[in-house]
Amino acid sequence: MLDMVQVKSFVAVASELNFSRAARQLNMTQPPLSRQIRLLEQQLDVTLFERNSRRVTLTPAGLAFLAEAQKLLAQGDAAITATRRAARGSAGSIRIAFVGAATYGFLPHFISAARTLTPQIELDLVQMETAEQLQAINRGDVDLGFSRPLSGTHQLQSLCVVREPMMLAIPRAHPLASRRRPTLEALNGEPIIMFSPQARYLHEKLAALMTDNNITPHIVQSMTHSQAILSLVSAGIGLAIVPAATRHACFDNVVFRPLDLRQECIAELHAIWSSENRNPLLPEIRALVGSSAVRDLSS
Protein backbone atom coordinates (compact mmCIF):
# COMPACT_ATOMS: atom_id res chain seq x y z
CA MET A 1 0.00 0.00 0.00
CA LEU A 2 1.32 3.42 -0.93
CA ASP A 3 2.44 5.80 1.79
CA MET A 4 0.71 9.17 1.20
CA VAL A 5 3.70 11.04 2.69
CA GLN A 6 5.88 9.47 0.03
CA VAL A 7 3.34 10.28 -2.69
CA LYS A 8 3.16 13.91 -1.54
CA SER A 9 6.96 14.08 -1.49
CA PHE A 10 7.12 12.72 -5.03
CA VAL A 11 4.60 15.25 -6.35
CA ALA A 12 6.50 18.12 -4.71
CA VAL A 13 9.79 17.04 -6.32
CA ALA A 14 8.07 16.43 -9.67
CA SER A 15 6.56 19.92 -9.64
CA GLU A 16 9.80 21.66 -8.64
CA LEU A 17 12.31 19.31 -10.32
CA ASN A 18 14.59 20.42 -7.53
CA PHE A 19 15.01 18.61 -4.20
CA SER A 20 15.99 21.74 -2.25
CA ARG A 21 12.94 23.73 -3.37
CA ALA A 22 10.64 20.76 -2.86
CA ALA A 23 11.98 20.31 0.68
CA ARG A 24 11.25 23.97 1.45
CA GLN A 25 7.74 23.57 0.01
CA LEU A 26 7.16 20.64 2.37
CA ASN A 27 8.78 22.43 5.31
CA MET A 28 11.44 19.74 5.74
CA THR A 29 15.13 19.24 5.03
CA GLN A 30 16.49 17.59 1.91
CA PRO A 31 17.89 14.30 3.38
CA PRO A 32 14.55 12.98 4.71
CA LEU A 33 12.87 14.04 1.43
CA SER A 34 15.44 12.07 -0.57
CA ARG A 35 14.84 9.09 1.70
CA GLN A 36 11.06 9.24 1.07
CA ILE A 37 11.68 9.18 -2.68
CA ARG A 38 14.09 6.23 -2.41
CA LEU A 39 11.55 4.27 -0.33
CA LEU A 40 8.84 4.98 -2.89
CA GLU A 41 11.06 3.88 -5.76
CA GLN A 42 11.91 0.69 -3.89
CA GLN A 43 8.25 -0.08 -3.28
CA LEU A 44 7.31 0.57 -6.91
CA ASP A 45 10.50 -1.11 -8.16
CA VAL A 46 11.08 1.68 -10.69
CA THR A 47 13.27 4.77 -11.02
CA LEU A 48 11.13 7.88 -10.86
CA PHE A 49 13.80 10.54 -11.32
CA GLU A 50 17.04 10.89 -13.22
CA ARG A 51 19.43 12.92 -11.07
CA ASN A 52 22.81 14.48 -11.74
CA SER A 53 24.72 17.40 -10.29
CA ARG A 54 22.93 19.91 -12.48
CA ARG A 55 19.33 18.84 -12.82
CA VAL A 56 16.49 16.49 -11.90
CA THR A 57 14.17 15.03 -14.56
CA LEU A 58 11.26 12.63 -14.52
CA THR A 59 11.77 9.24 -16.09
CA PRO A 60 8.97 7.85 -18.31
CA ALA A 61 7.83 5.82 -15.31
CA GLY A 62 7.92 8.93 -13.15
CA LEU A 63 5.88 10.89 -15.69
CA ALA A 64 3.25 8.13 -15.80
CA PHE A 65 3.12 7.93 -12.00
CA LEU A 66 2.75 11.70 -11.62
CA ALA A 67 -0.79 11.78 -13.06
CA GLU A 68 -1.87 8.94 -10.78
CA ALA A 69 -0.16 10.46 -7.75
CA GLN A 70 -1.99 13.75 -8.28
CA LYS A 71 -5.29 11.87 -8.47
CA LEU A 72 -4.48 10.06 -5.23
CA LEU A 73 -3.79 13.34 -3.43
CA ALA A 74 -6.97 14.90 -4.83
CA GLN A 75 -8.99 11.90 -3.68
CA GLY A 76 -7.43 12.16 -0.23
CA ASP A 77 -8.35 15.84 -0.02
CA ALA A 78 -11.89 15.05 -1.19
CA ALA A 79 -12.24 12.37 1.48
CA ILE A 80 -11.13 14.80 4.19
CA THR A 81 -13.55 17.47 2.92
CA ALA A 82 -16.47 15.02 2.77
CA THR A 83 -15.73 13.81 6.30
CA ARG A 84 -15.59 17.32 7.69
CA ARG A 85 -18.83 18.23 5.90
CA ALA A 86 -20.52 15.19 7.41
CA ALA A 87 -19.32 16.24 10.86
CA ARG A 88 -20.91 19.65 10.28
CA GLY A 89 -24.14 18.04 9.13
CA SER A 90 -23.52 18.91 5.46
CA ALA A 91 -25.07 16.62 2.84
CA GLY A 92 -22.44 17.56 0.29
CA SER A 93 -21.87 20.22 -2.33
CA ILE A 94 -23.19 21.24 -5.71
CA ARG A 95 -21.16 23.24 -8.23
CA ILE A 96 -23.07 26.11 -9.81
CA ALA A 97 -21.89 28.33 -12.66
CA PHE A 98 -23.39 31.73 -13.41
CA VAL A 99 -23.09 34.56 -15.90
CA GLY A 100 -22.29 37.99 -14.52
CA ALA A 101 -25.81 39.22 -15.30
CA ALA A 102 -27.22 36.84 -12.69
CA THR A 103 -25.44 38.74 -9.92
CA TYR A 104 -27.62 41.86 -10.28
CA GLY A 105 -30.79 40.26 -8.98
CA PHE A 106 -31.50 36.55 -9.22
CA LEU A 107 -28.31 35.01 -7.84
CA PRO A 108 -28.22 36.80 -4.46
CA HIS A 109 -31.87 35.85 -3.85
CA PHE A 110 -31.24 32.25 -4.91
CA ILE A 111 -28.25 31.96 -2.56
CA SER A 112 -30.27 33.47 0.30
CA ALA A 113 -33.13 31.01 -0.27
CA ALA A 114 -30.74 28.06 -0.62
CA ARG A 115 -28.96 28.87 2.64
CA THR A 116 -32.33 29.11 4.41
CA LEU A 117 -34.15 26.14 2.89
CA THR A 118 -31.27 23.74 2.12
CA PRO A 119 -28.56 24.68 4.67
CA GLN A 120 -27.13 21.15 4.53
CA ILE A 121 -26.05 21.68 0.90
CA GLU A 122 -22.87 23.63 0.24
CA LEU A 123 -22.87 25.80 -2.90
CA ASP A 124 -19.63 25.93 -4.89
CA LEU A 125 -20.04 28.97 -7.15
CA VAL A 126 -18.01 29.86 -10.24
CA GLN A 127 -18.55 32.61 -12.84
CA MET A 128 -18.61 31.39 -16.46
CA GLU A 129 -19.94 32.67 -19.76
CA THR A 130 -22.81 30.69 -21.32
CA ALA A 131 -20.64 28.81 -23.83
CA GLU A 132 -18.22 27.81 -21.07
CA GLN A 133 -21.11 26.56 -18.92
CA LEU A 134 -22.38 24.36 -21.74
CA GLN A 135 -18.98 22.65 -22.02
CA ALA A 136 -18.45 22.37 -18.26
CA ILE A 137 -21.88 20.83 -17.65
CA ASN A 138 -21.35 18.32 -20.47
CA ARG A 139 -17.97 17.38 -18.94
CA GLY A 140 -19.53 16.97 -15.51
CA ASP A 141 -17.41 19.79 -14.02
CA VAL A 142 -20.52 21.84 -13.19
CA ASP A 143 -23.87 20.55 -11.89
CA LEU A 144 -26.11 23.52 -12.67
CA GLY A 145 -25.71 26.76 -14.57
CA PHE A 146 -27.46 30.11 -14.70
CA SER A 147 -27.01 31.32 -18.25
CA ARG A 148 -28.56 33.16 -21.12
CA PRO A 149 -30.80 30.93 -23.29
CA LEU A 150 -28.80 28.32 -25.17
CA SER A 151 -28.72 28.36 -28.96
CA GLY A 152 -27.89 25.66 -31.48
CA THR A 153 -27.91 21.92 -30.88
CA HIS A 154 -27.44 20.77 -27.30
CA GLN A 155 -28.64 18.04 -24.95
CA LEU A 156 -29.13 20.09 -21.79
CA GLN A 157 -32.34 20.69 -19.86
CA SER A 158 -33.35 24.26 -19.09
CA LEU A 159 -35.81 26.32 -17.09
CA CYS A 160 -36.43 30.04 -17.49
CA VAL A 161 -35.93 31.65 -14.06
CA VAL A 162 -35.98 35.37 -14.95
CA ARG A 163 -37.71 37.41 -17.65
CA GLU A 164 -36.82 41.09 -17.51
CA PRO A 165 -37.46 44.03 -19.85
CA MET A 166 -34.63 45.97 -21.46
CA MET A 167 -34.20 49.52 -20.16
CA LEU A 168 -32.39 52.61 -21.37
CA ALA A 169 -29.34 53.63 -19.32
CA ILE A 170 -28.68 57.37 -19.65
CA PRO A 171 -26.05 59.76 -18.22
CA ARG A 172 -27.83 61.82 -15.58
CA ALA A 173 -27.17 65.16 -17.37
CA HIS A 174 -28.46 63.92 -20.75
CA PRO A 175 -31.78 65.48 -21.93
CA LEU A 176 -33.40 62.04 -22.32
CA ALA A 177 -32.97 61.46 -18.58
CA SER A 178 -35.87 63.86 -17.96
CA ARG A 179 -38.28 61.73 -20.00
CA ARG A 180 -40.35 59.08 -18.23
CA ARG A 181 -40.50 56.65 -21.20
CA PRO A 182 -38.20 57.62 -24.06
CA THR A 183 -39.10 56.27 -27.49
CA LEU A 184 -36.70 54.14 -29.47
CA GLU A 185 -36.77 56.74 -32.24
CA ALA A 186 -35.23 59.23 -29.81
CA LEU A 187 -32.01 57.19 -30.04
CA ASN A 188 -31.44 58.07 -33.70
CA GLY A 189 -28.20 60.03 -33.89
CA GLU A 190 -27.38 59.42 -30.22
CA PRO A 191 -24.06 57.76 -29.26
CA ILE A 192 -24.84 54.17 -28.27
CA ILE A 193 -22.75 51.70 -26.27
CA MET A 194 -23.63 48.28 -27.61
CA PHE A 195 -23.18 44.72 -26.41
CA SER A 196 -20.40 43.20 -28.48
CA PRO A 197 -20.87 40.01 -30.60
CA GLN A 198 -19.12 38.10 -27.79
CA ALA A 199 -22.28 38.74 -25.74
CA ARG A 200 -24.17 36.96 -28.50
CA TYR A 201 -27.63 36.72 -26.94
CA LEU A 202 -27.97 40.42 -26.02
CA HIS A 203 -26.09 41.62 -29.11
CA GLU A 204 -28.48 39.78 -31.44
CA LYS A 205 -31.54 40.82 -29.43
CA LEU A 206 -30.66 44.53 -29.61
CA ALA A 207 -29.56 44.36 -33.24
CA ALA A 208 -32.96 42.86 -34.12
CA LEU A 209 -34.74 45.52 -32.05
CA MET A 210 -32.98 48.29 -33.99
CA THR A 211 -33.59 46.65 -37.37
CA ASP A 212 -37.27 45.93 -36.71
CA ASN A 213 -37.83 49.57 -35.71
CA ASN A 214 -35.73 51.11 -38.52
CA ILE A 215 -33.28 52.63 -36.06
CA THR A 216 -29.73 53.30 -37.21
CA PRO A 217 -27.66 53.48 -34.02
CA HIS A 218 -24.47 55.50 -33.82
CA ILE A 219 -22.42 52.87 -32.00
CA VAL A 220 -19.40 54.43 -30.28
CA GLN A 221 -18.28 51.45 -28.17
CA SER A 222 -19.02 47.72 -27.91
CA MET A 223 -18.57 45.85 -24.65
CA THR A 224 -19.20 42.28 -23.48
CA HIS A 225 -20.37 42.94 -19.91
CA SER A 226 -23.09 45.18 -18.52
CA GLN A 227 -20.77 46.49 -15.80
CA ALA A 228 -18.34 47.84 -18.40
CA ILE A 229 -21.17 49.32 -20.46
CA LEU A 230 -22.63 51.14 -17.44
CA SER A 231 -19.23 52.52 -16.49
CA LEU A 232 -19.02 54.14 -19.95
CA VAL A 233 -22.57 55.48 -19.64
CA SER A 234 -21.62 56.93 -16.26
CA ALA A 235 -18.63 58.64 -17.91
CA GLY A 236 -20.99 60.32 -20.41
CA ILE A 237 -19.68 58.45 -23.44
CA GLY A 238 -23.12 57.35 -24.60
CA LEU A 239 -26.43 55.66 -23.87
CA ALA A 240 -27.11 51.93 -23.64
CA ILE A 241 -29.98 49.46 -23.66
CA VAL A 242 -29.44 46.95 -20.86
CA PRO A 243 -31.44 44.32 -18.90
CA ALA A 244 -33.55 45.88 -16.16
CA ALA A 245 -31.73 44.12 -13.30
CA THR A 246 -28.57 46.08 -14.05
CA ARG A 247 -30.25 49.09 -12.45
CA HIS A 248 -29.14 47.54 -9.15
CA ALA A 249 -25.51 48.27 -10.09
CA CYS A 250 -24.05 51.21 -8.20
CA PHE A 251 -23.50 54.01 -10.74
CA ASP A 252 -24.62 57.38 -9.34
CA ASN A 253 -24.40 59.14 -12.72
CA VAL A 254 -26.68 56.69 -14.55
CA VAL A 255 -30.46 57.02 -14.84
CA PHE A 256 -32.59 54.05 -15.98
CA ARG A 257 -35.77 54.56 -17.97
CA PRO A 258 -38.24 52.05 -19.50
CA LEU A 259 -38.47 52.30 -23.28
CA ASP A 260 -41.73 53.06 -25.05
CA LEU A 261 -41.82 50.06 -27.42
CA ARG A 262 -44.48 48.65 -29.73
CA GLN A 263 -43.46 45.12 -28.68
CA GLU A 264 -41.75 43.88 -25.53
CA CYS A 265 -38.00 43.31 -25.60
CA ILE A 266 -37.29 40.73 -22.91
CA ALA A 267 -34.01 39.25 -21.66
CA GLU A 268 -34.17 35.79 -20.12
CA LEU A 269 -31.98 33.98 -17.61
CA HIS A 270 -32.16 30.19 -17.61
CA ALA A 271 -31.14 27.42 -15.26
CA ILE A 272 -29.42 24.70 -17.29
CA TRP A 273 -28.34 21.17 -16.37
CA SER A 274 -27.71 17.73 -17.83
CA SER A 275 -30.18 14.87 -17.39
CA GLU A 276 -27.08 12.65 -17.13
CA ASN A 277 -25.85 14.43 -14.00
CA ARG A 278 -25.60 12.02 -11.06
CA ASN A 279 -25.17 14.46 -8.18
CA PRO A 280 -27.92 13.31 -5.76
CA LEU A 281 -28.38 16.91 -4.57
CA LEU A 282 -29.25 18.31 -7.99
CA PRO A 283 -32.99 17.46 -7.90
CA GLU A 284 -33.40 19.32 -4.60
CA ILE A 285 -31.60 22.40 -5.93
CA ARG A 286 -33.55 22.25 -9.20
CA ALA A 287 -36.79 22.23 -7.22
CA LEU A 288 -35.60 25.27 -5.27
CA VAL A 289 -34.68 27.13 -8.46
CA GLY A 290 -38.25 26.88 -9.72
CA SER A 291 -39.92 27.57 -6.38
CA SER A 292 -41.76 30.68 -5.29
CA ALA A 293 -39.16 31.14 -2.55
CA VAL A 294 -36.72 32.28 -5.23
CA ARG A 295 -39.11 33.74 -7.77
CA ASP A 296 -40.84 36.01 -5.24
CA LEU A 297 -37.50 37.37 -4.09
CA SER A 298 -36.34 37.98 -7.67
CA SER A 299 -39.45 39.83 -8.79
C-alpha positions as CSV (number, residue, x, y, z in Angstrom):
1,M,0.0,0.0,0.0
2,L,1.3,3.4,-0.9
3,D,2.4,5.8,1.8
4,M,0.7,9.2,1.2
5,V,3.7,11.0,2.7
6,Q,5.9,9.5,0.0
7,V,3.3,10.3,-2.7
8,K,3.2,13.9,-1.5
9,S,7.0,14.1,-1.5
10,F,7.1,12.7,-5.0
11,V,4.6,15.3,-6.4
12,A,6.5,18.1,-4.7
13,V,9.8,17.0,-6.3
14,A,8.1,16.4,-9.7
15,S,6.6,19.9,-9.6
16,E,9.8,21.7,-8.6
17,L,12.3,19.3,-10.3
18,N,14.6,20.4,-7.5
19,F,15.0,18.6,-4.2
20,S,16.0,21.7,-2.2
21,R,12.9,23.7,-3.4
22,A,10.6,20.8,-2.9
23,A,12.0,20.3,0.7
24,R,11.3,24.0,1.5
25,Q,7.7,23.6,0.0
26,L,7.2,20.6,2.4
27,N,8.8,22.4,5.3
28,M,11.4,19.7,5.7
29,T,15.1,19.2,5.0
30,Q,16.5,17.6,1.9
31,P,17.9,14.3,3.4
32,P,14.5,13.0,4.7
33,L,12.9,14.0,1.4
34,S,15.4,12.1,-0.6
35,R,14.8,9.1,1.7
36,Q,11.1,9.2,1.1
37,I,11.7,9.2,-2.7
38,R,14.1,6.2,-2.4
39,L,11.5,4.3,-0.3
40,L,8.8,5.0,-2.9
41,E,11.1,3.9,-5.8
42,Q,11.9,0.7,-3.9
43,Q,8.2,-0.1,-3.3
44,L,7.3,0.6,-6.9
45,D,10.5,-1.1,-8.2
46,V,11.1,1.7,-10.7
47,T,13.3,4.8,-11.0
48,L,11.1,7.9,-10.9
49,F,13.8,10.5,-11.3
50,E,17.0,10.9,-13.2
51,R,19.4,12.9,-11.1
52,N,22.8,14.5,-11.7
53,S,24.7,17.4,-10.3
54,R,22.9,19.9,-12.5
55,R,19.3,18.8,-12.8
56,V,16.5,16.5,-11.9
57,T,14.2,15.0,-14.6
58,L,11.3,12.6,-14.5
59,T,11.8,9.2,-16.1
60,P,9.0,7.9,-18.3
61,A,7.8,5.8,-15.3
62,G,7.9,8.9,-13.1
63,L,5.9,10.9,-15.7
64,A,3.2,8.1,-15.8
65,F,3.1,7.9,-12.0
66,L,2.7,11.7,-11.6
67,A,-0.8,11.8,-13.1
68,E,-1.9,8.9,-10.8
69,A,-0.2,10.5,-7.8
70,Q,-2.0,13.8,-8.3
71,K,-5.3,11.9,-8.5
72,L,-4.5,10.1,-5.2
73,L,-3.8,13.3,-3.4
74,A,-7.0,14.9,-4.8
75,Q,-9.0,11.9,-3.7
76,G,-7.4,12.2,-0.2
77,D,-8.3,15.8,0.0
78,A,-11.9,15.0,-1.2
79,A,-12.2,12.4,1.5
80,I,-11.1,14.8,4.2
81,T,-13.5,17.5,2.9
82,A,-16.5,15.0,2.8
83,T,-15.7,13.8,6.3
84,R,-15.6,17.3,7.7
85,R,-18.8,18.2,5.9
86,A,-20.5,15.2,7.4
87,A,-19.3,16.2,10.9
88,R,-20.9,19.7,10.3
89,G,-24.1,18.0,9.1
90,S,-23.5,18.9,5.5
91,A,-25.1,16.6,2.8
92,G,-22.4,17.6,0.3
93,S,-21.9,20.2,-2.3
94,I,-23.2,21.2,-5.7
95,R,-21.2,23.2,-8.2
96,I,-23.1,26.1,-9.8
97,A,-21.9,28.3,-12.7
98,F,-23.4,31.7,-13.4
99,V,-23.1,34.6,-15.9
100,G,-22.3,38.0,-14.5
101,A,-25.8,39.2,-15.3
102,A,-27.2,36.8,-12.7
103,T,-25.4,38.7,-9.9
104,Y,-27.6,41.9,-10.3
105,G,-30.8,40.3,-9.0
106,F,-31.5,36.5,-9.2
107,L,-28.3,35.0,-7.8
108,P,-28.2,36.8,-4.5
109,H,-31.9,35.8,-3.8
110,F,-31.2,32.3,-4.9
111,I,-28.3,32.0,-2.6
112,S,-30.3,33.5,0.3
113,A,-33.1,31.0,-0.3
114,A,-30.7,28.1,-0.6
115,R,-29.0,28.9,2.6
116,T,-32.3,29.1,4.4
117,L,-34.2,26.1,2.9
118,T,-31.3,23.7,2.1
119,P,-28.6,24.7,4.7
120,Q,-27.1,21.1,4.5
121,I,-26.0,21.7,0.9
122,E,-22.9,23.6,0.2
123,L,-22.9,25.8,-2.9
124,D,-19.6,25.9,-4.9
125,L,-20.0,29.0,-7.2
126,V,-18.0,29.9,-10.2
127,Q,-18.5,32.6,-12.8
128,M,-18.6,31.4,-16.5
129,E,-19.9,32.7,-19.8
130,T,-22.8,30.7,-21.3
131,A,-20.6,28.8,-23.8
132,E,-18.2,27.8,-21.1
133,Q,-21.1,26.6,-18.9
134,L,-22.4,24.4,-21.7
135,Q,-19.0,22.7,-22.0
136,A,-18.4,22.4,-18.3
137,I,-21.9,20.8,-17.7
138,N,-21.3,18.3,-20.5
139,R,-18.0,17.4,-18.9
140,G,-19.5,17.0,-15.5
141,D,-17.4,19.8,-14.0
142,V,-20.5,21.8,-13.2
143,D,-23.9,20.5,-11.9
144,L,-26.1,23.5,-12.7
145,G,-25.7,26.8,-14.6
146,F,-27.5,30.1,-14.7
147,S,-27.0,31.3,-18.3
148,R,-28.6,33.2,-21.1
149,P,-30.8,30.9,-23.3
150,L,-28.8,28.3,-25.2
151,S,-28.7,28.4,-29.0
152,G,-27.9,25.7,-31.5
153,T,-27.9,21.9,-30.9
154,H,-27.4,20.8,-27.3
155,Q,-28.6,18.0,-24.9
156,L,-29.1,20.1,-21.8
157,Q,-32.3,20.7,-19.9
158,S,-33.3,24.3,-19.1
159,L,-35.8,26.3,-17.1
160,C,-36.4,30.0,-17.5
161,V,-35.9,31.7,-14.1
162,V,-36.0,35.4,-15.0
163,R,-37.7,37.4,-17.7
164,E,-36.8,41.1,-17.5
165,P,-37.5,44.0,-19.8
166,M,-34.6,46.0,-21.5
167,M,-34.2,49.5,-20.2
168,L,-32.4,52.6,-21.4
169,A,-29.3,53.6,-19.3
170,I,-28.7,57.4,-19.6
171,P,-26.1,59.8,-18.2
172,R,-27.8,61.8,-15.6
173,A,-27.2,65.2,-17.4
174,H,-28.5,63.9,-20.7
175,P,-31.8,65.5,-21.9
176,L,-33.4,62.0,-22.3
177,A,-33.0,61.5,-18.6
178,S,-35.9,63.9,-18.0
179,R,-38.3,61.7,-20.0
180,R,-40.4,59.1,-18.2
181,R,-40.5,56.7,-21.2
182,P,-38.2,57.6,-24.1
183,T,-39.1,56.3,-27.5
184,L,-36.7,54.1,-29.5
185,E,-36.8,56.7,-32.2
186,A,-35.2,59.2,-29.8
187,L,-32.0,57.2,-30.0
188,N,-31.4,58.1,-33.7
189,G,-28.2,60.0,-33.9
190,E,-27.4,59.4,-30.2
191,P,-24.1,57.8,-29.3
192,I,-24.8,54.2,-28.3
193,I,-22.7,51.7,-26.3
194,M,-23.6,48.3,-27.6
195,F,-23.2,44.7,-26.4
196,S,-20.4,43.2,-28.5
197,P,-20.9,40.0,-30.6
198,Q,-19.1,38.1,-27.8
199,A,-22.3,38.7,-25.7
200,R,-24.2,37.0,-28.5
201,Y,-27.6,36.7,-26.9
202,L,-28.0,40.4,-26.0
203,H,-26.1,41.6,-29.1
204,E,-28.5,39.8,-31.4
205,K,-31.5,40.8,-29.4
206,L,-30.7,44.5,-29.6
207,A,-29.6,44.4,-33.2
208,A,-33.0,42.9,-34.1
209,L,-34.7,45.5,-32.1
210,M,-33.0,48.3,-34.0
211,T,-33.6,46.7,-37.4
212,D,-37.3,45.9,-36.7
213,N,-37.8,49.6,-35.7
214,N,-35.7,51.1,-38.5
215,I,-33.3,52.6,-36.1
216,T,-29.7,53.3,-37.2
217,P,-27.7,53.5,-34.0
218,H,-24.5,55.5,-33.8
219,I,-22.4,52.9,-32.0
220,V,-19.4,54.4,-30.3
221,Q,-18.3,51.4,-28.2
222,S,-19.0,47.7,-27.9
223,M,-18.6,45.8,-24.6
224,T,-19.2,42.3,-23.5
225,H,-20.4,42.9,-19.9
226,S,-23.1,45.2,-18.5
227,Q,-20.8,46.5,-15.8
228,A,-18.3,47.8,-18.4
229,I,-21.2,49.3,-20.5
230,L,-22.6,51.1,-17.4
231,S,-19.2,52.5,-16.5
232,L,-19.0,54.1,-19.9
233,V,-22.6,55.5,-19.6
234,S,-21.6,56.9,-16.3
235,A,-18.6,58.6,-17.9
236,G,-21.0,60.3,-20.4
237,I,-19.7,58.4,-23.4
238,G,-23.1,57.3,-24.6
239,L,-26.4,55.7,-23.9
240,A,-27.1,51.9,-23.6
241,I,-30.0,49.5,-23.7
242,V,-29.4,46.9,-20.9
243,P,-31.4,44.3,-18.9
244,A,-33.6,45.9,-16.2
245,A,-31.7,44.1,-13.3
246,T,-28.6,46.1,-14.0
247,R,-30.2,49.1,-12.4
248,H,-29.1,47.5,-9.1
249,A,-25.5,48.3,-10.1
250,C,-24.1,51.2,-8.2
251,F,-23.5,54.0,-10.7
252,D,-24.6,57.4,-9.3
253,N,-24.4,59.1,-12.7
254,V,-26.7,56.7,-14.6
255,V,-30.5,57.0,-14.8
256,F,-32.6,54.1,-16.0
257,R,-35.8,54.6,-18.0
258,P,-38.2,52.1,-19.5
259,L,-38.5,52.3,-23.3
260,D,-41.7,53.1,-25.1
261,L,-41.8,50.1,-27.4
262,R,-44.5,48.6,-29.7
263,Q,-43.5,45.1,-28.7
264,E,-41.7,43.9,-25.5
265,C,-38.0,43.3,-25.6
266,I,-37.3,40.7,-22.9
267,A,-34.0,39.3,-21.7
268,E,-34.2,35.8,-20.1
269,L,-32.0,34.0,-17.6
270,H,-32.2,30.2,-17.6
271,A,-31.1,27.4,-15.3
272,I,-29.4,24.7,-17.3
273,W,-28.3,21.2,-16.4
274,S,-27.7,17.7,-17.8
275,S,-30.2,14.9,-17.4
276,E,-27.1,12.6,-17.1
277,N,-25.8,14.4,-14.0
278,R,-25.6,12.0,-11.1
279,N,-25.2,14.5,-8.2
280,P,-27.9,13.3,-5.8
281,L,-28.4,16.9,-4.6
282,L,-29.3,18.3,-8.0
283,P,-33.0,17.5,-7.9
284,E,-33.4,19.3,-4.6
285,I,-31.6,22.4,-5.9
286,R,-33.5,22.2,-9.2
287,A,-36.8,22.2,-7.2
288,L,-35.6,25.3,-5.3
289,V,-34.7,27.1,-8.5
290,G,-38.3,26.9,-9.7
291,S,-39.9,27.6,-6.4
292,S,-41.8,30.7,-5.3
293,A,-39.2,31.1,-2.5
294,V,-36.7,32.3,-5.2
295,R,-39.1,33.7,-7.8
296,D,-40.8,36.0,-5.2
297,L,-37.5,37.4,-4.1
298,S,-36.3,38.0,-7.7
299,S,-39.5,39.8,-8.8
